[in-house]
Amino acid sequence: MSNYRRNFQTGATYFFTVNLLQRKNNDLLVRH
């Protein structure tokens, strides 16, 4: 069970990071 939770947290962190990068890139594209 703990192993599953750890994998879930890693996936959530990865998803959050990708979301943040996409938002930043979209902001740069909109500015230019």
C-alpha positions as CSV (number, residue, x, y, z in Angstrom):
1,M,0.0,0.0,0.0
2,S,2.8,2.4,0.9
3,N,4.5,1.6,-2.4
4,Y,1.3,2.5,-4.3
5,R,1.0,5.8,-2.4
6,R,4.6,6.7,-3.2
7,N,4.1,6.0,-6.9
8,F,1.0,8.1,-6.9
9,Q,2.8,11.0,-5.3
10,T,5.6,10.8,-7.9
11,G,3.0,10.8,-10.7
12,A,1.2,13.8,-9.2
13,T,4.5,15.8,-8.8
14,Y,5.4,15.0,-12.4
15,F,1.9,16.0,-13.7
16,F,2.1,19.2,-11.7
17,T,5.5,20.1,-13.1
18,V,4.4,19.4,-16.7
19,N,1.3,21.6,-16.1
20,L,3.5,24.4,-14.7
21,L,5.9,24.3,-17.7
22,Q,3.0,24.2,-20.2
23,R,1.4,27.3,-18.5
24,K,4.7,29.2,-18.6
25,N,5.3,28.2,-22.3
26,N,1.8,29.3,-23.2
27,D,2.3,32.6,-21.4
28,L,5.5,33.2,-23.4
29,L,3.8,32.3,-26.7
30,V,0.9,34.7,-25.9
31,R,3.3,37.5,-25.0
32,H,5.2,37.2,-28.3
